[in-house]
Protein backbone atom coordinates (compact mmCIF):
# COMPACT_ATOMS: atom_id res chain seq x y z
CA UNK A 1 0.00 0.00 0.00
CA UNK A 2 1.41 3.38 -1.05
CA UNK A 3 1.16 5.96 1.73
CA UNK A 4 1.65 9.04 -0.38
CA UNK A 5 -1.09 10.99 -2.15
CA UNK A 6 -2.10 14.37 -3.45
CA UNK A 7 -2.17 16.04 -0.05
CA UNK A 8 -4.56 18.79 -1.12
CA UNK A 9 -4.96 21.64 1.39
CA UNK A 10 -8.22 22.46 3.12
CA UNK A 11 -10.69 24.42 0.99
CA UNK A 12 -13.28 26.99 2.02
CA UNK A 13 -16.21 24.82 0.82
CA UNK A 14 -14.84 21.79 2.66
CA UNK A 15 -14.32 23.72 5.88
CA UNK A 16 -17.70 25.45 5.72
CA UNK A 17 -19.46 22.16 5.04
CA UNK A 18 -17.98 20.61 8.20
CA UNK A 19 -19.00 23.63 10.29
CA UNK A 20 -22.54 23.31 8.95
CA UNK A 21 -22.73 19.56 9.55
CA UNK A 22 -21.56 19.95 13.13
CA UNK A 23 -23.64 23.04 13.85
CA UNK A 24 -20.65 24.98 15.13
CA UNK A 25 -18.66 28.04 14.16
CA UNK A 26 -15.25 28.31 12.57
CA UNK A 27 -13.46 28.88 15.88
CA UNK A 28 -14.64 25.54 17.26
CA UNK A 29 -13.46 23.59 14.21
CA UNK A 30 -10.11 25.37 14.10
CA UNK A 31 -9.67 24.65 17.81
CA UNK A 32 -10.16 20.95 17.13
CA UNK A 33 -7.77 20.95 14.16
CA UNK A 34 -4.99 22.77 16.00
CA UNK A 35 -5.40 20.55 19.05
CA UNK A 36 -5.16 17.38 17.00
CA UNK A 37 -2.45 18.22 14.45
CA UNK A 38 1.15 18.49 15.53
CA UNK A 39 3.30 21.47 14.57
CA UNK A 40 3.27 22.95 11.94
CA UNK A 41 -0.51 22.28 12.19
CA UNK A 42 -1.13 20.79 8.78
CA UNK A 43 -2.82 17.48 8.09
CA UNK A 44 0.25 16.56 6.05
CA UNK A 45 3.99 16.64 6.54
CA UNK A 46 6.25 18.42 4.07
CA UNK A 47 6.61 15.19 2.05
CA UNK A 48 2.79 15.00 1.62
CA UNK A 49 2.37 12.06 3.96
CA UNK A 50 -0.51 12.51 6.40
CA UNK A 51 0.31 13.20 10.02
CA UNK A 52 -0.19 9.92 11.88
CA UNK A 53 0.19 8.51 15.36
CA UNK A 54 0.69 4.75 15.61
CA UNK A 55 -1.04 2.95 18.51
CA UNK A 56 0.66 -0.32 19.48
CA UNK A 57 -2.13 -1.39 21.84
CA UNK A 58 -4.73 -1.10 19.08
CA UNK A 59 -2.64 -3.30 16.79
CA UNK A 60 -2.22 -5.85 19.55
CA UNK A 61 -5.96 -5.95 20.18
CA UNK A 62 -6.91 -6.15 16.50
CA UNK A 63 -4.50 -9.06 15.96
CA UNK A 64 -5.42 -10.86 19.19
CA UNK A 65 -1.91 -10.39 20.55
CA UNK A 66 -0.33 -12.90 18.17
CA UNK A 67 2.59 -10.55 17.44
CA UNK A 68 3.20 -9.36 21.00
CA UNK A 69 6.22 -11.62 21.58
CA UNK A 70 7.54 -11.37 18.04
CA UNK A 71 7.33 -7.58 17.78
CA UNK A 72 6.72 -6.04 21.22
CA UNK A 73 7.88 -2.63 19.99
CA UNK A 74 4.85 -2.31 17.70
CA UNK A 75 2.40 -4.84 19.17
CA UNK A 76 1.80 -4.44 22.87
CA UNK A 77 -1.34 -4.53 25.02
CA UNK A 78 -0.06 -1.49 26.89
CA UNK A 79 -0.64 1.96 25.44
CA UNK A 80 2.42 4.12 24.88
CA UNK A 81 5.91 3.82 23.40
CA UNK A 82 4.98 6.49 20.86
CA UNK A 83 8.39 7.98 20.28
CA UNK A 84 9.00 10.93 18.00
CA UNK A 85 6.46 12.19 15.50
CA UNK A 86 6.99 12.24 11.75
CA UNK A 87 9.20 9.54 10.22
CA UNK A 88 9.27 7.46 13.39
CA UNK A 89 5.52 6.93 13.24
CA UNK A 90 5.76 5.68 9.67
CA UNK A 91 8.63 3.35 10.56
CA UNK A 92 6.42 1.82 13.25
CA UNK A 93 3.42 1.68 10.93
CA UNK A 94 5.44 -0.01 8.16
CA UNK A 95 6.71 -2.65 10.59
CA UNK A 96 3.12 -3.38 11.56
CA UNK A 97 2.03 -3.42 7.91
CA UNK A 98 4.62 -6.12 7.22
CA UNK A 99 2.68 -8.26 9.70
CA UNK A 100 -0.93 -7.30 8.95
CA UNK A 101 -1.78 -4.42 6.62
CA UNK A 102 -5.42 -3.88 7.56
CA UNK A 103 -4.79 -4.07 11.30
CA UNK A 104 -1.81 -1.73 10.98
CA UNK A 105 -3.59 1.09 9.18
CA UNK A 106 -6.50 0.76 11.60
CA UNK A 107 -4.04 1.19 14.47
CA UNK A 108 -2.98 4.71 13.49
CA UNK A 109 -4.80 8.00 13.82
CA UNK A 110 -4.67 10.08 10.67
CA UNK A 111 -4.61 13.64 9.45
CA UNK A 112 -5.83 16.98 10.65
CA UNK A 113 -8.46 15.41 12.91
CA UNK A 114 -6.35 12.40 13.95
CA UNK A 115 -9.14 9.96 13.15
CA UNK A 116 -8.36 6.40 14.21
CA UNK A 117 -8.32 4.02 11.26
CA UNK A 118 -10.26 1.46 13.28
CA UNK A 119 -13.28 3.74 12.92
CA UNK A 120 -13.18 3.64 9.12
CA UNK A 121 -16.78 2.46 8.75
CA UNK A 122 -18.15 5.08 11.13
CA UNK A 123 -16.48 7.87 9.16
CA UNK A 124 -17.81 6.76 5.78
CA UNK A 125 -15.09 4.54 4.31
CA UNK A 126 -15.85 1.16 2.79
CA UNK A 127 -12.63 -0.50 3.91
CA UNK A 128 -9.35 0.29 5.69
CA UNK A 129 -7.74 0.82 2.28
CA UNK A 130 -10.52 3.20 1.22
CA UNK A 131 -10.07 5.10 4.47
CA UNK A 132 -6.34 5.51 3.86
CA UNK A 133 -6.94 6.70 0.30
CA UNK A 134 -9.21 9.44 1.65
CA UNK A 135 -6.63 10.45 4.25
CA UNK A 136 -3.97 10.67 1.52
CA UNK A 137 -6.14 12.75 -0.79
CA UNK A 138 -6.92 15.95 1.06
CA UNK A 139 -7.44 17.81 4.29
CA UNK A 140 -11.08 18.18 3.24
CA UNK A 141 -11.44 14.40 3.47
CA UNK A 142 -9.54 14.32 6.74
CA UNK A 143 -11.73 16.98 8.33
CA UNK A 144 -14.88 15.36 6.97
CA UNK A 145 -13.82 12.08 8.59
CA UNK A 146 -13.42 13.90 11.90
CA UNK A 147 -16.91 15.37 11.55
CA UNK A 148 -18.35 11.97 10.67
CA UNK A 149 -16.72 10.44 13.72
CA UNK A 150 -18.21 13.14 15.94
CA UNK A 151 -21.64 12.56 14.42
CA UNK A 152 -21.37 8.76 14.62
CA UNK A 153 -22.31 8.81 18.31
CA UNK A 154 -26.05 8.14 18.32
CA UNK A 155 -26.82 8.17 22.04
CA UNK A 156 -25.13 11.46 22.88
CA UNK A 157 -24.61 14.71 20.98
CA UNK A 158 -20.85 15.04 20.82
CA UNK A 159 -21.24 17.92 18.37
CA UNK A 160 -23.42 19.57 21.02
CA UNK A 161 -20.55 19.40 23.49
CA UNK A 162 -18.36 21.13 20.91
CA UNK A 163 -21.00 23.76 20.20
CA UNK A 164 -21.50 24.58 23.90
CA UNK A 165 -17.79 24.43 24.66
CA UNK A 166 -18.18 21.57 27.09
CA UNK A 167 -14.55 20.65 26.54
CA UNK A 168 -14.26 17.80 29.09
CA UNK A 169 -17.25 15.91 27.67
CA UNK A 170 -16.21 16.55 24.09
CA UNK A 171 -12.68 15.41 24.92
CA UNK A 172 -14.01 12.25 26.58
CA UNK A 173 -15.91 11.13 23.49
CA UNK A 174 -13.48 12.33 20.83
CA UNK A 175 -10.09 11.76 22.44
CA UNK A 176 -10.91 9.02 24.93
CA UNK A 177 -11.34 8.49 28.64
CA UNK A 178 -7.69 9.31 29.33
CA UNK A 179 -8.00 12.80 27.81
CA UNK A 180 -7.08 14.60 31.03
CA UNK A 181 -3.60 13.05 31.12
CA UNK A 182 -2.55 15.16 28.14
CA UNK A 183 -4.69 18.15 29.07
CA UNK A 184 -6.66 17.65 25.87
CA UNK A 185 -9.67 19.60 27.10
CA UNK A 186 -7.46 22.48 28.20
CA UNK A 187 -5.74 22.58 24.81
CA UNK A 188 -9.14 22.78 23.12
CA UNK A 189 -10.21 25.59 25.42
CA UNK A 190 -6.99 27.50 24.82
CA UNK A 191 -7.18 27.25 21.04
CA UNK A 192 -10.85 28.20 21.07
CA UNK A 193 -10.08 31.28 23.17
CA UNK A 194 -7.43 32.26 20.65
CA UNK A 195 -9.66 31.85 17.60
CA UNK A 196 -12.84 33.25 19.12
CA UNK A 197 -11.16 36.49 20.14
CA UNK A 198 -8.52 36.92 17.43
CA UNK A 199 -7.93 36.39 13.75
CA UNK A 200 -9.11 33.17 12.17
CA UNK A 201 -6.87 31.30 9.73
CA UNK A 202 -7.29 32.48 6.15
CA UNK A 203 -7.94 29.40 4.00
CA UNK A 204 -6.24 30.93 0.95
CA UNK A 205 -3.11 31.93 2.88
CA UNK A 206 -3.04 28.55 4.58
CA UNK A 207 -3.25 26.70 1.26
CA UNK A 208 -0.36 28.76 -0.09
CA UNK A 209 1.65 27.96 3.04
CA UNK A 210 1.11 24.24 2.51
CA UNK A 211 2.06 24.41 -1.17
CA UNK A 212 5.18 26.37 -0.24
CA UNK A 213 6.05 23.77 2.40
CA UNK A 214 5.73 20.97 -0.16
CA UNK A 215 8.14 22.80 -2.48
CA UNK A 216 10.73 23.35 0.23
CA UNK A 217 10.01 27.02 0.91
CA UNK A 218 9.58 27.28 4.66
CA UNK A 219 6.65 29.49 5.71
CA UNK A 220 7.32 28.38 9.29
CA UNK A 221 3.86 27.50 10.65
CA UNK A 222 0.75 26.49 8.70
CA UNK A 223 -1.55 28.90 10.49
CA UNK A 224 -3.32 30.78 7.71
CA UNK A 225 -1.96 34.05 9.06
CA UNK A 226 -0.02 36.40 6.80
CA UNK A 227 3.35 37.20 8.31
CA UNK A 228 6.98 37.91 7.41
CA UNK A 229 7.98 34.24 7.11
CA UNK A 230 5.18 33.53 4.66
CA UNK A 231 5.93 36.71 2.70
CA UNK A 232 9.60 35.73 2.51
CA UNK A 233 8.74 32.23 1.28
CA UNK A 234 6.39 33.67 -1.36
CA UNK A 235 9.07 36.11 -2.53
CA UNK A 236 11.63 33.30 -2.84
CA UNK A 237 9.19 31.21 -4.86
CA UNK A 238 8.33 34.12 -7.16
CA UNK A 239 12.02 34.84 -7.74
CA UNK A 240 12.75 31.20 -8.59
CA UNK A 241 9.82 31.15 -11.01
CA UNK A 242 11.07 34.30 -12.72
CA UNK A 243 7.92 36.18 -11.74
CA UNK A 244 7.64 39.71 -10.37
CA UNK A 245 8.62 39.55 -6.71
CA UNK A 246 5.67 41.04 -4.85
CA UNK A 247 5.72 38.92 -1.72
CA UNK A 248 1.94 38.69 -2.05
CA UNK A 249 -0.34 35.73 -2.74
CA UNK A 250 -2.05 37.16 -5.80
CA UNK A 251 -4.06 34.97 -8.16
CA UNK A 252 -1.16 34.29 -10.57
CA UNK A 253 1.15 33.32 -7.70
CA UNK A 254 -1.40 30.99 -6.14
CA UNK A 255 -1.98 29.34 -9.51
CA UNK A 256 1.77 28.96 -9.97
CA UNK A 257 1.94 27.24 -6.59
CA UNK A 258 -0.90 24.92 -7.53
CA UNK A 259 0.70 24.11 -10.89
CA UNK A 260 4.10 23.50 -9.30
CA UNK A 261 2.49 21.00 -6.94
CA UNK A 262 0.45 19.20 -9.59
C-alpha angles and dihedrals in degrees: 000000000000112000098197126088144153095296095204115191123243115281130212093243091049093049094045091049091056092048089052094047092050095041093232138116130255094262092060094051093045089050090056093047095049092046093052103039120072122229127322082037100231126127087234136049121234090270090057095251113134118253107258140177116204117218113205094189092056091052091049092051095045091051095042091244095289092136098042095102095036096049111012091162092067103019114052133136089224119084117236139046089119099151123182123346124243118031094012091062091053092048088055092044092050091051089053092045089056086062102037122351100196094045091046097054090044088055095063131074113227142211137333093337096037092230113187112241090223087072093058095125094048091053095050105266122132096215141356089265092051089050092053092048089056092048090051094049107061150331087247089065091044093052092044089054089053090051091048091051091052091049094045091080104096102179098051134033103240090170086056090058089053092047093050093041093242090157099176094053093042090048091050094056099036103035101025140252092296093059094119093062091070095033089243094160091049092051089052091050092048095050091046091052089052095049097039093055102031142037119317120224113272108232093211094050091045092052090051090050091054093048090049090050091052090053094050098257105129113223087173104226128024095228105129090239120126110234143145095277092054092045090050092050091049091050092051091050093048091049092050090049091051091242128136107283105235100145087223131115097236122165095267092050093048090049090049089053091049092048092047089054096046 
